[in-house]
Amino acid sequence: MTKDTHSDEDAKGDSLLLKQSEDMVAAFSALMRNMFALASDDLSMELPGAQLRVCGMLWDGPKTMTVLTEEIGITHSAITQIADRLEKAEMVERVPEADDRRCKKLALTAKGIAVLEDRRRRRVLRVMNILRMLSLEERDEVVGALRTVANASLRFK
């Protein structure tokens, strides 16, 4: 095989990979619109995307403002504004760090936890209703493929 033939195969592979990537983005976009659409009575509908994202990041526990800015990729003043709005909405609270009381972490309040739990419950029920339309084999195939892609995405970082 010549170098030119190998380059042609690489180009064809890249072209196929590009098409598959475009198809996957379109499929995920459709899934997000159709499968994870929120009902109008969902309390999380009142939160702008950035605030909802911060709440989701706090699901695993309190985080410092610095950690949040690094994970989201925004400025400290922007995260402060988001935190202020979430605190006013009673979704989060600033709690002192155990080792250094001058350092504050952002933590979900009971209301914040309840809103996220309700949002997750609604999403799970919606997914269940959609998956009911598939056979057991199709469901296993879809879940397995999504796990594979999710695991690959962890290695991408």
ROTOR-222264 format. One record per residue: residue in three letters; x, y, z of N, C-alpha, C in turn. Coordinates in Angstrom, 2 decimals, decimal comma, padded with zeros to 5 digits. Each point is the difference from the previous one (the first is absolute). Layout:
Ala:X:Y:Z:X:Y:Z:X:Y:Z
...
***
This chain:
Met:000,84:-001,17:000,00:-000,84:001,17:000,00:000,90:001,25:000,00
Thr:-000,31:000,88:-000,90:000,81:001,21:-000,10:-000,46:001,03:001,02
Lys:000,85:001,01:000,18:-000,33:001,07:000,94:-001,27:000,73:-000,46
Asp:-000,16:000,20:-001,31:-001,17:000,68:-000,53:-001,27:-000,80:000,26
Thr:000,07:-001,33:-000,16:-001,15:-000,86:000,25:-000,38:000,06:001,48
His:001,02:-000,02:000,85:-000,25:000,09:001,44:-000,66:001,33:000,36
Ser:000,45:001,08:-000,62:-000,58:001,32:000,24:-001,44:000,05:-000,47
Asp:-000,30:-000,67:-001,14:-001,37:-000,05:-000,49:-000,90:-000,74:000,99
Glu:000,52:-001,10:000,56:-000,77:-000,75:000,99:-000,20:000,82:001,26
Asp:001,02:000,74:000,41:-000,13:000,88:001,18:-001,06:001,06:-000,25
Ala:000,02:000,58:-001,19:-000,98:001,04:-000,35:-001,41:-000,57:-000,01
Lys:-000,17:-001,22:-000,54:-001,32:-000,64:000,00:-000,44:-000,30:001,43
Gly:000,94:-000,47:000,82:-000,31:-000,27:001,40:-000,38:001,27:000,74
Asp:000,74:001,09:-000,27:-000,31:001,29:000,63:-001,35:000,51:-000,46
Ser:-000,31:-000,21:-001,29:-001,29:000,43:-000,54:-001,14:-000,77:000,66
Leu:000,18:-001,30:000,16:-001,00:-000,83:000,68:-000,14:000,42:001,46
Leu:001,14:000,22:000,65:-000,03:000,43:001,40:-000,72:001,34:000,15
Leu:000,24:000,93:-000,93:-000,69:001,29:000,02:-001,50:-000,20:-000,15
Lys:-000,41:-000,82:-000,94:-001,43:-000,27:-000,22:-000,62:-000,64:001,24
Gln:000,68:-000,97:000,60:-000,51:-000,65:001,21:-000,10:001,01:001,15
Ser:000,98:000,87:000,10:-000,01:001,01:001,05:-001,16:000,97:-000,19
Glu:-000,23:000,41:-001,23:-001,13:000,89:-000,30:-001,32:-000,68:000,31
Asp:-000,11:-001,29:-000,37:-001,22:-000,77:000,29:-000,22:-000,12:001,51
Met:001,08:-000,22:000,74:-000,11:-000,14:001,45:-000,43:001,32:000,65
Val:000,57:001,11:-000,45:-000,39:001,31:000,53:-001,49:000,24:-000,27
Ala:-000,45:-000,32:-001,22:-001,41:000,17:-000,34:-000,88:-000,89:000,87
Ala:000,42:-001,25:000,21:-000,78:-000,92:000,83:-000,07:000,48:001,45
Phe:001,14:000,44:000,54:000,00:000,49:001,38:-000,84:001,27:000,12
Ser:000,05:000,86:-000,99:-000,82:001,22:000,03:-001,48:-000,36:000,02
Ala:-000,39:-000,96:-000,84:-001,40:-000,45:-000,02:-000,38:-000,63:001,34
Leu:000,91:-000,80:000,56:-000,27:-000,61:001,30:-000,21:001,06:001,07
Met:000,86:001,00:000,02:-000,10:001,05:001,02:-001,32:000,75:-000,15
Arg:-000,39:000,28:-001,24:-001,26:000,72:-000,23:-001,21:-000,86:000,36
Asn:000,02:-001,25:-000,42:-001,19:-000,85:000,14:-000,05:-000,79:001,30
Met:001,12:-000,52:000,42:000,01:-000,88:001,16:000,12:000,77:001,30
Phe:000,73:001,09:-000,02:000,27:000,71:001,25:-000,69:001,35:000,08
Ala:-001,01:000,22:-000,83:-000,77:001,24:000,07:-000,67:000,08:001,37
Leu:-000,04:001,19:000,54:-000,58:000,19:001,32:-001,45:000,47:-000,11
Ala:-000,81:-000,44:000,92:-001,40:000,43:000,04:-000,07:001,43:000,52
Ser:-001,04:000,70:-000,39:-000,12:001,41:000,39:-000,16:000,17:001,51
Asp:-000,44:-001,04:000,70:-000,15:000,12:001,46:001,24:-000,46:000,76
Asp:001,07:-000,30:-000,72:001,26:-000,42:000,61:000,69:001,24:000,58
Leu:000,28:-000,01:001,29:000,62:001,16:000,65:001,35:000,36:-000,59
Ser:000,72:-000,98:-000,54:001,30:000,30:-000,57:-000,11:000,81:-001,29
Met:-001,20:000,09:-000,58:-000,22:000,83:-001,20:000,25:001,48:000,30
Glu:-000,12:000,37:001,25:000,19:001,40:000,38:001,47:000,39:000,06
Leu:000,89:-000,99:-000,03:001,43:000,29:000,11:000,65:000,10:-001,37
Pro:000,78:001,06:-000,22:000,79:000,07:-001,23:000,99:-001,16:-000,05
Gly:000,45:-000,32:-001,20:000,89:-001,15:-000,20:001,24:000,00:000,87
Ala:000,65:001,16:000,13:001,23:000,07:000,80:-000,28:-000,31:001,47
Gln:-001,12:000,50:000,51:-000,35:-000,27:001,40:-000,33:-001,48:000,19
Leu:-000,71:-000,57:-000,94:-000,34:-001,42:000,08:001,26:-000,85:-000,07
Arg:000,94:000,40:-000,84:001,27:-000,73:-000,11:000,77:000,04:001,32
Val:000,05:001,15:000,64:000,68:000,10:001,30:-000,67:-000,89:001,02
Cys:-001,32:000,01:000,03:-000,72:-000,88:000,94:000,34:-001,46:-000,25
Gly:000,05:-000,38:-001,28:000,36:-001,37:-000,34:001,40:-000,36:000,47
Met:000,92:000,97:-000,09:001,37:-000,25:000,44:000,08:-000,15:001,52
Leu:-000,95:000,60:000,69:-000,01:-000,07:001,47:-000,70:-001,26:000,51
Trp:-000,57:-000,78:-000,91:-000,72:-001,21:000,39:000,89:-000,95:000,82
Asp:001,28:-000,09:-000,38:000,92:-000,90:000,70:000,53:000,58:001,30
Gly:-000,34:001,24:000,29:000,45:000,61:001,24:000,48:001,43:-000,23
Pro:000,22:000,72:001,10:000,43:001,40:-000,09:001,33:000,15:-000,74
Lys:000,12:001,13:-000,69:001,24:000,31:-000,73:000,33:001,47:000,23
Thr:001,29:000,30:-000,03:000,42:001,40:000,12:-000,31:000,71:-001,31
Met:-000,07:001,32:000,09:-000,25:000,81:-001,18:001,14:-000,20:-001,01
Thr:001,22:-000,15:000,49:001,15:-000,20:-000,88:-000,15:-001,29:-000,80
Val:-000,39:-001,07:000,66:-000,20:-001,28:-000,69:-001,10:000,14:-001,06
Leu:-001,08:000,68:000,35:-001,09:000,18:-000,96:000,44:000,81:-001,21
Thr:000,78:001,07:000,23:000,46:000,81:-001,14:000,89:-000,84:-000,92
Glu:000,85:-000,84:000,59:000,89:-000,83:-000,81:-000,78:-001,06:-000,78
Glu:-000,98:-000,63:000,65:-000,77:-001,06:-000,66:-000,90:000,54:-001,10
Ile:-000,56:001,18:000,21:-000,90:000,58:-001,00:000,77:000,81:-001,04
Gly:001,11:000,59:000,44:000,78:000,82:-000,92:-000,51:001,42:-000,10
Ile:-000,45:000,56:001,12:-000,47:001,38:000,02:000,79:000,79:001,03
Thr:-000,19:001,30:000,02:000,74:000,86:000,92:-000,56:-000,12:001,42
His:000,81:000,45:000,94:-000,43:-000,03:001,40:-001,19:000,94:000,21
Ser:000,00:001,15:-000,68:-001,14:000,92:000,17:-001,28:-000,61:-000,57
Ala:000,10:-000,76:-001,09:-001,18:-000,65:-000,59:-000,57:-001,06:000,94
Ile:000,87:-000,81:000,61:-000,49:-001,03:000,92:-000,58:000,64:001,26
Thr:000,56:001,13:000,40:-000,54:000,72:001,16:-001,42:000,48:-000,30
Gln:-000,22:000,53:-001,20:-001,35:000,45:-000,38:-000,98:-001,17:-000,04
Ile:000,44:-001,12:-000,56:-000,85:-001,19:-000,05:-000,33:-000,47:001,42
Ala:001,03:-000,04:000,85:-000,20:-000,43:001,39:-000,96:000,93:000,73
Asp:000,15:001,30:-000,21:-000,89:000,97:000,63:-001,45:-000,24:-000,40
Arg:-000,22:-000,24:-001,29:-001,37:-000,24:-000,49:-000,57:-001,31:000,55
Leu:000,84:-001,03:000,04:-000,45:-001,28:000,55:-000,28:000,09:001,49
Glu:000,80:000,78:000,69:-000,21:000,19:001,43:-001,31:000,75:000,25
Lys:-000,25:001,01:-000,82:-001,25:000,77:000,12:-001,22:-000,89:-000,26
Ala:000,15:-000,96:-000,93:-001,07:-000,94:-000,32:-000,09:-001,13:001,02
Glu:000,89:000,02:001,00:000,05:-001,02:001,06:000,36:-001,39:-000,51
Met:000,75:-000,04:-001,11:000,43:-001,27:-000,57:001,35:-000,44:000,57
Val:000,83:000,97:000,37:001,32:-000,28:000,56:000,25:000,88:001,21
Glu:001,01:-000,38:000,74:000,46:000,83:001,12:001,52:-000,05:000,04
Arg:000,57:001,04:000,56:001,46:000,03:000,18:000,28:-000,55:001,39
Val:000,86:-001,00:000,04:000,33:-000,64:001,27:001,51:000,12:000,24
Pro:000,41:000,19:001,26:001,43:000,12:000,26:000,73:-001,33:-000,17
Glu:001,22:000,10:-000,47:000,88:-001,17:-000,14:000,36:-000,48:001,41
Ala:000,06:-001,29:000,19:000,29:-000,57:001,32:001,37:000,44:000,52
Asp:001,00:000,01:-000,89:001,37:000,33:000,41:000,24:001,50:000,09
Asp:-000,69:000,78:-000,81:000,25:001,43:-000,08:-001,34:000,72:-000,12
Arg:-000,48:000,55:001,10:-001,33:000,60:000,02:-000,09:001,24:-000,90
Arg:001,16:000,56:-000,41:-000,03:001,14:-000,92:-000,38:-000,44:-001,40
Cys:000,30:-001,25:-000,32:-000,29:-000,55:-001,32:-001,44:-000,53:000,00
Lys:-000,77:000,38:-001,02:-001,39:-000,44:-000,10:-000,17:-000,97:-001,17
Lys:-000,86:-000,95:000,22:-000,39:-000,92:-001,06:-001,46:000,25:-000,32
Leu:-000,37:-000,35:-001,20:-001,39:000,08:-000,42:-000,61:-001,38:000,15
Ala:-001,17:-000,07:000,63:-000,66:-001,29:000,23:-001,49:000,13:-000,34
Leu:-000,57:-001,08:-000,48:-001,44:-000,03:-000,26:-000,75:000,08:001,31
Thr:-001,12:000,71:000,00:-000,90:000,02:001,15:-000,98:-001,16:-000,15
Ala:-000,85:-000,18:000,99:-001,03:-001,03:-000,10:-000,90:000,26:-001,21
Lys:-000,31:001,27:-000,26:-000,82:000,35:-001,17:000,75:-000,35:-001,29
Gly:001,28:000,32:-000,06:000,80:-000,33:-001,18:000,04:-001,49:-000,27
Ile:000,18:-000,77:001,05:000,02:-001,46:-000,13:-001,36:-000,50:-000,49
Ala:-001,06:000,53:000,58:-001,35:-000,43:-000,39:-000,29:000,31:-001,47
Val:000,41:001,18:-000,46:-000,22:000,38:-001,40:000,76:-000,94:-000,94
Leu:001,26:-000,29:000,34:000,81:-000,89:-000,86:-000,53:-001,43:000,04
Glu:-000,43:-000,44:001,18:-000,57:-001,36:000,09:-001,27:-000,11:-000,82
Asp:-000,85:001,02:000,06:-001,24:-000,01:-000,77:000,30:000,01:-001,50
Arg:000,98:000,79:-000,40:000,41:000,07:-001,40:000,50:-001,36:-000,49
Arg:000,82:-000,64:000,81:000,53:-001,31:-000,37:-001,12:-001,04:-000,07
Arg:-000,90:000,03:000,96:-001,12:-000,96:000,02:-000,84:000,15:-001,26
Arg:-000,30:001,23:-000,38:-000,80:000,25:-001,20:000,73:-000,50:-001,25
Arg:001,30:000,23:-000,04:000,78:-000,45:-001,16:000,01:-001,52:-000,09
Val:000,19:-000,66:001,12:000,03:-001,47:000,01:-001,35:-000,54:-000,47
Leu:-001,09:000,56:000,47:-001,32:-000,46:-000,44:-000,20:000,22:-001,49
Arg:000,46:001,13:-000,51:-000,11:000,27:-001,43:000,82:-001,01:-000,81
Val:001,21:-000,28:000,45:000,85:-000,97:-000,69:-000,64:-001,39:000,06
Met:-000,55:-000,36:001,15:-000,67:-001,30:000,12:-001,12:-000,13:-001,04
Asn:-000,79:001,05:-000,15:-001,10:-000,04:-000,96:000,51:-000,14:-001,43
Ile:001,12:000,63:-000,31:000,58:-000,11:-001,33:000,60:-001,39:-000,21
Leu:000,73:-000,50:001,01:000,64:-001,31:-000,13:-001,02:-001,13:-000,09
Arg:-001,20:000,20:000,54:-001,06:-001,01:-000,11:-000,32:-000,33:-001,45
Met:000,29:000,95:-000,90:-000,29:-000,20:-001,42:001,03:-000,91:-000,68
Leu:001,08:-000,33:000,72:001,06:-000,85:-000,54:-000,09:-001,39:000,61
Ser:000,54:-000,96:-000,72:000,08:-001,36:000,54:001,09:-000,03:001,08
Leu:000,01:-001,06:000,78:001,03:-000,16:001,03:001,38:000,01:-000,63
Glu:000,16:-000,69:-001,12:001,29:-000,06:-000,68:000,43:001,39:-000,47
Glu:-000,93:000,76:-000,58:000,32:001,35:-000,46:000,40:000,90:001,17
Arg:-000,71:-000,13:001,11:000,34:000,81:001,19:001,40:-000,34:000,48
Asp:000,32:-001,30:000,09:001,34:-000,41:000,43:001,07:000,55:-000,94
Glu:-000,29:-000,05:-001,30:000,94:000,50:-001,00:000,23:001,51:000,16
Val:-001,07:000,75:000,16:000,09:001,45:000,14:000,76:000,38:001,27
Val:-000,37:-000,61:001,11:000,66:000,31:001,27:001,49:-000,37:-000,06
Gly:000,31:-001,14:-000,58:001,40:-000,42:-000,13:000,80:000,96:-000,86
Ala:-000,58:000,41:-001,12:000,69:000,94:-000,89:000,23:001,34:000,69
Leu:-001,00:000,48:000,71:000,16:001,29:000,70:001,05:-000,09:001,10
Arg:000,05:-001,13:000,70:001,05:-000,19:001,02:001,38:000,03:-000,65
Thr:000,13:-000,67:-001,14:001,28:-000,03:-000,71:000,44:001,40:-000,39
Val:-000,92:000,79:-000,55:000,32:001,38:-000,40:000,31:000,84:001,23
Ala:-000,76:-000,16:001,07:000,25:000,76:001,23:001,39:-000,32:000,55
Asn:000,37:-001,27:000,02:001,33:-000,40:000,48:001,10:000,58:-000,88
Ala:-000,21:000,00:-001,32:000,99:000,58:-000,91:000,14:001,49:000,24
Ser:-001,12:000,66:000,30:000,06:001,45:000,24:000,81:000,33:001,25
Leu:000,02:-000,89:000,97:000,79:000,22:001,22:001,49:-000,01:-000,32
Arg:000,39:-000,81:-000,97:001,41:-000,07:-000,39:000,42:001,18:-000,87
Phe:-000,95:000,71:-000,58:000,27:001,11:-000,90:000,56:001,22:000,72
Lys:-000,43:000,22:001,22:000,38:001,20:000,75:001,47:000,11:000,03
***
